[in-house]
Amino acid sequence: MSTEAVESPPREPGVFSRQYLLATLGMCALIGIAAFEALAVTTVMPTVSRELNGESLYSLAFAAPLATSLVGMVVAGNWADRAGPRRVVITSTLLFGAGLLVVGLAPTMLVLLLGRLVQGLGSGAVIVGLYVLVSRVFPERLHASVFAGFAAAWVIPGLVGPVIAGTLTETVGWHWVFLGALLASVPAFCMVVPTLKGVVGPAGEPVAWSVSRILWSVAAAVAVVGLNLLSEVPPVVAGLVTIAAVVVLAVALRPLLPKGTLGARAGVPTLVLLRGLAGAAFLGGDVFIPYLLSAQYGFSPAASGITLTLGAVSWAFASWLVGRLGERVSQRTGIRLGLVLIVAGVLSAVATPLWHLTPAVIVVGWTITGFGMGFVYPRFSVLVLRYSHDDERGFNSSALTIADSAGAAVVLGLNGAVFGLLGGSSEPAAFVACFAVAAAVAVLGLAVSGRAVPRRTA
């Protein structure tokens, strides 16, 4: 009897195989550079505003790119559905780079704000374009791994971004924080270009431009700016602005999100809602933790940042774990588990100033929160692409990032008003209230999480 050697089936290429290596590295690098700018600017902006005599415009320097990113997301999503992601990625990367150049060379605060507006428009659009590009370039089995890489690209700048930005500011000047990022974006974009050449637009009749959605995004951007300026006005005015801005956002966001998002309709609408709620809960607590540790416990800036570093590390580890586990943990279970961890971590932040517990409680709790975020974020992206038709992926991808920005803006705006009304950093009650708002948002996310994954696909 003759025997024949049985050949093992060829191994399927991964995200770092020759076929996908440049695309993976280039896309993750672009995400990382955008994340670095979003995080590092907090370190350099006090110096920038002082040198450019723009202290009164300090908060607007943060609000401006957040607001224009909403417009960029909507335009990019519509454009990607019409013509594919190629032109979106090219144009948005050029806008982002142009914004960095203007900011890096800005002689006045007004010029810097103009650059920040352009930078935000580009950064919002490029993220949407890259999300759609993933669906066109990588097979579905690799989506989780790619999005885990994106998540890590957001987290890693949280570990080193402030240190790099501070060192550059002290040695060669703050201008090079932005100009250095511009230089780094050139090779990152060049790595993506070969992949873009082979990407074509959707088959069939092109999707029409949605002028109304773009106009609504502009209205939402104006509301976001209003929410981020609450600390600049008296408490009574801040309350009125909050109410007006939330109403405008609710109306403006309806056409920018999948139908049924605000009502937590099952499937993609709930996934988009959960992305916004989870991000808002995390950021709503994250920005107040160093402030709490410094004002109430006497921590130095470096020491208070340890908590955020641990949260970032656990986020990155959980994102990596999601890619490794694949479908061995069901998406329904993974989302619920991640949200439970987020709720637990944010509640630890509430308890710490409420009962003046040892700061170790919030350090451990925020590490748990970071793990929960890393465990749910890649799942939201994977499932939204899975449940979207080809001509919906641009819209739904932009909806994820819109929910991120809008949710964070609302919670940060509310927390800013609450913080001021309750006495600011000298009062533990002010911190308790801010963390409680974040906790309430996280609990709401957990309550609707059962609608994220249809039971037949759980």
LUMZAFI-587701 format. One record per residue (C-alpha): z, y, x. Coordinates in Angstrom, 1 decimal, padded with zeros to 4 digits. Each point is the difference from the previous one (the first is absolute). Example, Ala and Ser with C-alpha at 12.3 -4.5 7.8 and 13.67 -1.06 7.14 Angstrom:
# LUMZAFI-587701
[site [007.8,-004.5,012.3]]
[site [-000.7,003.4,001.4]]
This chain:
# LUMZAFI-587701
[site [000.0,000.0,000.0]]
[site [-001.0,003.3,001.5]]
[site [002.2,003.0,-000.1]]
[site [-001.0,003.6,000.0]]
[site [002.1,002.9,001.3]]
[site [001.3,002.0,-002.9]]
[site [-000.4,003.7,000.7]]
[site [002.6,002.3,-001.3]]
[site [-001.3,002.8,-002.2]]
[site [-000.6,003.3,001.9]]
[site [002.9,002.4,-000.1]]
[site [-000.5,002.9,-002.3]]
[site [-000.1,003.4,001.8]]
[site [003.1,002.1,-000.3]]
[site [000.5,003.8,000.1]]
[site [000.0,000.0,003.8]]
[site [-003.0,-002.3,000.4]]
[site [-003.1,001.5,001.7]]
[site [-001.6,000.5,-003.4]]
[site [002.8,002.3,-001.3]]
[site [001.7,001.2,003.2]]
[site [-001.5,003.5,000.2]]
[site [000.4,000.6,-003.7]]
[site [003.6,-001.1,000.0]]
[site [001.0,002.1,003.0]]
[site [-001.9,003.1,-001.0]]
[site [001.2,000.0,-003.6]]
[site [003.6,-000.6,001.0]]
[site [-000.3,002.7,002.7]]
[site [-001.3,002.6,-002.5]]
[site [002.9,-000.8,-002.4]]
[site [002.5,000.2,002.8]]
[site [-001.3,003.4,001.1]]
[site [000.2,001.4,-003.5]]
[site [003.5,-001.4,-000.3]]
[site [001.0,001.5,003.3]]
[site [-001.0,003.4,-001.1]]
[site [001.8,-000.4,-003.3]]
[site [003.2,-001.0,001.8]]
[site [-000.1,001.9,003.3]]
[site [-000.6,003.4,-001.7]]
[site [003.6,000.0,-001.1]]
[site [001.1,000.2,003.6]]
[site [-002.3,002.8,001.1]]
[site [-000.2,002.2,-003.0]]
[site [003.3,001.9,000.7]]
[site [-001.4,001.0,003.4]]
[site [-003.4,000.8,-001.5]]
[site [001.3,002.3,-002.8]]
[site [002.3,001.8,002.5]]
[site [-002.9,000.6,002.5]]
[site [-002.4,001.0,-002.7]]
[site [002.5,002.2,-001.9]]
[site [-000.5,-002.1,-003.1]]
[site [003.5,-001.1,-001.0]]
[site [-000.7,001.1,-003.6]]
[site [-003.0,-002.4,-000.2]]
[site [001.9,-002.9,001.6]]
[site [000.2,-002.2,-003.2]]
[site [-003.6,000.8,-000.9]]
[site [-001.1,-001.5,003.3]]
[site [001.2,-003.4,-001.4]]
[site [-001.1,000.5,-003.6]]
[site [-003.5,001.1,000.8]]
[site [-001.4,-003.3,001.5]]
[site [001.9,-002.0,-002.7]]
[site [-001.7,002.0,-002.7]]
[site [-003.5,-000.1,001.4]]
[site [000.3,-003.7,000.7]]
[site [000.1,-000.6,-003.7]]
[site [-003.4,001.7,-000.4]]
[site [-001.3,-001.9,003.0]]
[site [001.1,-003.3,-001.5]]
[site [-001.7,000.6,-003.4]]
[site [-003.3,001.3,001.5]]
[site [000.0,-002.9,002.5]]
[site [000.6,-002.6,-002.7]]
[site [-002.8,001.3,-002.2]]
[site [-002.4,000.3,003.0]]
[site [000.8,-003.5,001.2]]
[site [-000.7,-001.4,-003.5]]
[site [-003.3,001.9,000.0]]
[site [-001.4,-000.7,003.5]]
[site [002.4,-002.4,001.8]]
[site [002.6,000.9,002.6]]
[site [-002.3,000.9,003.0]]
[site [-000.5,003.7,-000.7]]
[site [003.5,000.4,-001.2]]
[site [001.5,-001.3,003.2]]
[site [-002.3,002.1,002.2]]
[site [000.5,003.2,-001.9]]
[site [003.7,-000.3,-000.5]]
[site [000.6,-000.9,003.7]]
[site [-002.0,003.2,001.0]]
[site [002.1,002.1,-002.4]]
[site [003.2,-001.5,001.3]]
[site [-001.1,000.8,003.6]]
[site [-001.1,003.5,-000.9]]
[site [003.4,000.7,-001.6]]
[site [001.7,-001.3,003.2]]
[site [-002.2,002.3,002.1]]
[site [000.8,003.1,-002.1]]
[site [003.8,-000.8,000.0]]
[site [000.0,-000.7,003.7]]
[site [-001.7,003.3,000.8]]
[site [001.7,002.1,-002.7]]
[site [001.0,003.5,001.2]]
[site [001.8,000.8,-003.3]]
[site [001.9,-001.8,-002.7]]
[site [-002.7,000.8,-002.6]]
[site [-002.6,-001.7,002.2]]
[site [002.3,-002.9,000.5]]
[site [000.4,-000.4,-003.7]]
[site [-003.8,000.1,-000.5]]
[site [-000.3,-002.9,002.6]]
[site [002.8,-001.9,-001.8]]
[site [-001.9,000.3,-003.3]]
[site [-003.2,-001.4,001.6]]
[site [002.0,-002.7,001.8]]
[site [001.7,-001.2,-003.2]]
[site [-003.4,-000.1,-001.8]]
[site [-001.4,-002.2,002.7]]
[site [003.1,-002.3,000.4]]
[site [000.2,-000.7,-003.7]]
[site [-003.7,-000.8,-000.2]]
[site [-000.1,-002.2,003.2]]
[site [002.7,-002.3,-001.3]]
[site [-001.9,-000.7,-003.2]]
[site [-003.2,-000.5,001.9]]
[site [001.6,-002.5,002.3]]
[site [001.6,-001.9,-002.9]]
[site [-003.4,-000.4,-001.6]]
[site [-001.6,-000.9,003.4]]
[site [002.5,-002.9,000.3]]
[site [-001.3,-001.5,-003.3]]
[site [-003.6,000.3,001.3]]
[site [000.5,-001.3,003.5]]
[site [002.8,-002.6,-000.1]]
[site [000.1,-003.2,-002.1]]
[site [002.9,000.0,-002.6]]
[site [002.0,-002.6,002.0]]
[site [000.4,002.7,002.8]]
[site [000.9,002.9,-002.3]]
[site [003.7,-000.7,000.3]]
[site [-000.1,000.0,003.8]]
[site [-002.0,003.2,000.1]]
[site [002.3,001.8,-002.3]]
[site [003.0,-001.2,001.9]]
[site [-001.7,001.6,003.1]]
[site [-000.4,003.2,-002.0]]
[site [003.7,-000.1,-001.0]]
[site [001.0,-000.5,003.7]]
[site [-002.3,002.9,001.0]]
[site [002.0,002.2,-002.4]]
[site [003.4,-001.3,001.3]]
[site [-000.6,000.1,003.7]]
[site [-000.4,003.8,000.2]]
[site [003.4,000.2,-001.7]]
[site [001.5,-001.7,003.0]]
[site [-001.7,002.1,002.8]]
[site [-001.7,002.9,-001.7]]
[site [003.0,002.5,000.0]]
[site [000.8,-000.9,003.6]]
[site [-003.6,000.5,001.2]]
[site [-000.4,003.2,-002.1]]
[site [003.3,001.4,001.4]]
[site [-000.9,-000.8,003.6]]
[site [-003.5,001.6,-000.3]]
[site [001.5,003.1,-001.6]]
[site [002.6,000.4,002.8]]
[site [-002.5,-000.7,002.9]]
[site [-003.5,001.2,-000.9]]
[site [000.5,001.7,-003.3]]
[site [-000.2,-000.9,-003.7]]
[site [-003.8,000.6,-000.1]]
[site [-000.5,-003.3,001.8]]
[site [001.7,-002.0,-002.7]]
[site [-003.0,000.8,-002.2]]
[site [-002.7,000.2,002.7]]
[site [001.2,-003.3,001.5]]
[site [-000.3,-001.7,-003.4]]
[site [-003.5,001.4,-000.2]]
[site [-001.0,-001.5,003.3]]
[site [001.5,-003.3,-001.0]]
[site [-001.9,-000.1,-003.2]]
[site [-003.4,000.1,001.8]]
[site [000.2,-003.6,001.5]]
[site [001.6,-001.3,-003.2]]
[site [-002.9,001.3,-002.1]]
[site [-002.6,-001.3,002.5]]
[site [001.5,-003.5,-000.4]]
[site [-000.7,000.2,-003.8]]
[site [-003.5,001.3,000.3]]
[site [-001.7,-003.4,000.7]]
[site [001.6,-001.4,-003.2]]
[site [-001.1,003.0,-002.1]]
[site [-003.7,-000.6,001.0]]
[site [-000.1,-003.2,-002.0]]
[site [001.7,001.2,-003.1]]
[site [-002.1,000.7,-003.1]]
[site [000.8,001.6,-003.3]]
[site [000.8,-001.8,-003.2]]
[site [-002.9,-001.7,-001.8]]
[site [-001.3,001.4,-003.3]]
[site [000.1,003.4,-001.5]]
[site [002.2,002.5,002.1]]
[site [003.2,001.1,-001.6]]
[site [-000.1,003.6,-001.2]]
[site [002.0,002.7,001.6]]
[site [003.2,000.6,-002.0]]
[site [000.3,003.8,000.1]]
[site [002.9,000.0,-002.4]]
[site [002.0,-002.4,002.2]]
[site [-000.6,002.2,003.0]]
[site [001.2,003.1,-001.9]]
[site [003.1,-001.9,-001.2]]
[site [000.7,-000.9,003.6]]
[site [-000.1,003.7,000.9]]
[site [002.5,000.6,-002.9]]
[site [002.3,-002.8,001.4]]
[site [-000.3,001.5,003.5]]
[site [001.2,003.4,-001.3]]
[site [002.9,-001.8,-001.8]]
[site [000.9,-001.8,003.3]]
[site [000.1,003.3,001.8]]
[site [002.3,001.4,-002.7]]
[site [002.4,-002.9,000.3]]
[site [000.2,000.3,003.8]]
[site [000.8,003.7,-000.3]]
[site [003.1,-000.4,-002.2]]
[site [002.3,000.8,002.9]]
[site [-001.6,003.4,000.3]]
[site [001.0,001.2,-003.4]]
[site [003.3,000.6,-001.9]]
[site [001.5,-003.1,-001.7]]
[site [-000.9,001.1,-003.6]]
[site [-003.6,000.6,001.0]]
[site [000.0,-003.3,001.9]]
[site [001.0,-001.8,-003.2]]
[site [-002.8,001.6,-002.0]]
[site [-002.6,-000.6,002.8]]
[site [001.1,-003.7,000.1]]
[site [-000.5,-000.5,-003.7]]
[site [-003.4,001.8,000.0]]
[site [-001.2,-001.8,003.1]]
[site [001.1,-003.5,-001.3]]
[site [-001.9,000.7,-003.3]]
[site [-003.1,001.2,001.9]]
[site [000.2,-003.1,002.3]]
[site [000.4,-002.4,-003.0]]
[site [-003.1,001.5,-001.7]]
[site [-002.1,000.4,003.1]]
[site [000.8,-003.5,001.4]]
[site [-001.1,-001.9,-003.2]]
[site [-003.7,000.2,000.8]]
[site [000.6,-000.6,003.7]]
[site [001.8,-003.4,-000.5]]
[site [-001.1,-003.2,-001.8]]
[site [000.4,000.2,-003.7]]
[site [003.5,-001.0,-001.0]]
[site [001.7,000.7,003.3]]
[site [002.7,002.3,-001.3]]
[site [000.7,-002.5,-002.8]]
[site [000.2,-002.9,002.5]]
[site [-002.9,-002.0,-001.5]]
[site [-000.2,-003.5,001.6]]
[site [-002.2,-000.5,003.1]]
[site [-001.5,002.8,002.1]]
[site [001.7,002.8,-002.0]]
[site [003.5,-001.4,000.7]]
[site [-000.9,-000.7,003.6]]
[site [-001.0,003.6,000.5]]
[site [003.2,001.2,-001.8]]
[site [002.1,-002.2,002.2]]
[site [-001.6,001.3,003.2]]
[site [001.0,003.6,-001.1]]
[site [003.5,-001.0,-001.1]]
[site [000.8,-002.0,003.2]]
[site [-001.3,002.7,002.3]]
[site [001.8,002.7,-001.9]]
[site [003.3,-001.9,000.1]]
[site [-000.3,-000.7,003.7]]
[site [-001.1,003.5,001.0]]
[site [002.5,001.6,-002.4]]
[site [002.8,-001.6,001.9]]
[site [-001.6,-000.1,003.5]]
[site [-000.2,003.8,000.5]]
[site [003.7,000.5,-000.8]]
[site [001.5,-002.7,002.2]]
[site [-000.1,001.9,003.3]]
[site [001.3,003.1,-001.8]]
[site [003.0,-002.0,-001.5]]
[site [000.9,-001.6,003.3]]
[site [-000.2,003.3,001.8]]
[site [001.8,002.2,-002.5]]
[site [002.7,-002.4,-001.3]]
[site [000.5,-002.4,002.9]]
[site [-000.7,002.2,003.0]]
[site [-002.9,-002.1,001.4]]
[site [-002.4,001.5,002.6]]
[site [-003.7,000.2,-001.0]]
[site [-000.8,-003.0,002.3]]
[site [002.9,-002.1,-001.4]]
[site [-000.9,000.8,-003.7]]
[site [-003.6,-001.0,000.7]]
[site [001.1,-003.6,000.8]]
[site [000.3,-000.8,-003.7]]
[site [-003.6,001.1,-000.6]]
[site [-001.2,-002.0,003.1]]
[site [001.7,-003.1,-001.3]]
[site [-001.6,000.5,-003.4]]
[site [-003.4,000.4,001.6]]
[site [000.4,-003.2,002.1]]
[site [001.0,-002.1,-003.0]]
[site [-002.9,001.5,-002.0]]
[site [-002.4,-001.1,002.8]]
[site [001.5,-003.4,000.3]]
[site [-000.1,-000.6,-003.8]]
[site [-003.7,001.1,-000.1]]
[site [-000.8,-002.5,002.8]]
[site [001.9,-002.7,-001.9]]
[site [-002.0,000.6,-003.1]]
[site [-003.2,-000.6,002.0]]
[site [001.4,-003.2,001.5]]
[site [001.4,-001.4,-003.3]]
[site [-003.2,000.6,-002.0]]
[site [000.2,-001.6,-003.4]]
[site [003.0,-002.3,000.9]]
[site [002.1,002.6,-001.7]]
[site [-001.6,001.0,-003.3]]
[site [-000.9,003.6,-000.5]]
[site [002.2,000.3,-003.0]]
[site [003.0,-001.3,001.9]]
[site [-000.8,002.1,003.1]]
[site [-000.2,003.2,-002.0]]
[site [003.3,-000.6,-001.9]]
[site [001.8,-001.0,003.2]]
[site [-001.2,003.1,001.8]]
[site [001.1,002.3,-002.8]]
[site [003.4,-001.6,-000.2]]
[site [000.5,000.7,003.7]]
[site [-001.1,003.6,-000.5]]
[site [002.4,000.5,-002.8]]
[site [002.9,-001.5,002.0]]
[site [-000.8,002.1,003.0]]
[site [-000.2,003.3,-001.9]]
[site [003.2,-000.8,-001.8]]
[site [001.7,-000.4,003.4]]
[site [-001.1,003.6,000.7]]
[site [001.6,001.1,-003.3]]
[site [003.2,-001.8,000.8]]
[site [000.4,001.4,003.5]]
[site [000.6,003.7,-000.8]]
[site [001.5,-000.8,-003.4]]
[site [003.0,-001.9,001.5]]
[site [-000.4,001.3,003.6]]
[site [-000.7,-003.5,001.3]]
[site [-000.6,-000.8,003.6]]
[site [-003.6,001.1,001.0]]
[site [-000.6,-003.6,000.9]]
[site [-000.5,-000.7,-003.7]]
[site [-003.0,002.3,-000.3]]
[site [-001.4,-001.1,003.3]]
[site [000.0,-003.7,-001.2]]
[site [-001.1,001.0,-003.5]]
[site [-003.0,002.1,001.2]]
[site [-001.1,-002.9,002.2]]
[site [-000.1,-002.1,-003.1]]
[site [-001.9,002.7,-001.8]]
[site [-002.6,000.1,002.7]]
[site [-000.4,-003.8,-000.2]]
[site [-000.5,000.2,-003.8]]
[site [-002.7,002.7,000.5]]
[site [-001.9,-002.1,002.5]]
[site [000.2,-003.0,-002.3]]
[site [-001.6,001.8,-003.0]]
[site [-002.4,002.5,001.4]]
[site [-002.7,-002.4,001.3]]
[site [000.2,-002.0,-003.2]]
[site [-000.8,003.1,-002.2]]
[site [-003.2,000.6,002.1]]
[site [-001.1,-003.6,-000.1]]
[site [000.5,-000.5,-003.7]]
[site [-001.7,003.3,-000.9]]
[site [-003.1,-001.1,001.9]]
[site [000.2,-003.5,-001.5]]
[site [000.1,001.3,-003.6]]
[site [-002.6,002.7,000.4]]
[site [-003.7,-000.2,-000.6]]
[site [-002.3,001.2,002.8]]
[site [-000.7,003.4,-001.7]]
[site [003.8,000.5,-000.6]]
[site [001.3,-000.6,003.5]]
[site [-000.5,003.6,001.2]]
[site [001.7,001.4,-003.1]]
[site [002.9,-002.5,000.1]]
[site [000.5,000.4,003.8]]
[site [000.2,003.7,-000.4]]
[site [002.4,-000.5,-002.9]]
[site [002.4,-001.8,002.4]]
[site [000.1,002.8,002.4]]
[site [000.2,002.7,-002.7]]
[site [003.0,-001.8,-001.5]]
[site [001.6,000.0,003.5]]
[site [-000.4,003.7,000.5]]
[site [000.8,001.1,-003.6]]
[site [003.0,-002.3,-000.3]]
[site [001.5,001.3,003.2]]
[site [-000.7,003.6,-000.9]]
[site [001.7,-000.3,-003.3]]
[site [003.1,-001.6,001.4]]
[site [000.3,002.2,003.0]]
[site [-000.5,003.1,-002.2]]
[site [002.8,-001.2,-002.3]]
[site [002.3,-000.9,002.8]]
[site [-000.6,003.4,001.7]]
[site [001.1,001.8,-003.2]]
[site [003.0,-002.3,-000.6]]
[site [001.1,000.3,003.6]]
[site [000.0,003.8,-000.2]]
[site [001.7,000.1,-003.4]]
[site [002.9,-002.3,001.2]]
[site [000.8,001.9,003.1]]
[site [-002.2,-001.4,002.7]]
[site [001.0,-001.8,003.1]]
[site [003.7,001.0,-000.2]]
[site [000.5,-001.9,-003.2]]
[site [000.0,-003.9,-000.1]]
[site [-000.9,000.3,-003.7]]
[site [-003.4,001.5,000.9]]
[site [-000.9,-003.0,002.1]]
[site [001.3,-002.4,-002.7]]
[site [-002.2,001.6,-002.6]]
[site [-003.1,-000.1,002.2]]
[site [000.5,-003.7,000.8]]
[site [000.8,-000.7,-003.6]]
[site [-003.4,001.5,-001.1]]
[site [-001.7,-002.3,002.6]]
[site [002.0,-003.0,-001.3]]
[site [-001.0,000.7,-003.6]]
[site [-003.6,000.0,001.0]]
[site [000.4,-003.3,001.8]]
[site [001.7,-001.6,-003.0]]
[site [-002.8,001.2,-002.2]]
[site [-002.5,-001.7,002.3]]
[site [002.0,-003.3,-000.2]]
[site [000.1,000.2,-003.8]]
[site [-003.8,000.1,-000.3]]
[site [-000.8,-002.3,002.9]]
[site [-000.5,-003.0,-002.3]]
[site [-003.2,001.7,-001.3]]
[site [-001.7,000.2,003.4]]
[site [-001.4,-003.5,000.2]]
[site [-001.4,-001.8,-003.1]]
[site [001.9,-003.3,-000.4]]
[site [-003.2,-002.1,000.2]]
[site [-000.5,001.3,003.5]]
[site [003.6,000.3,001.2]]
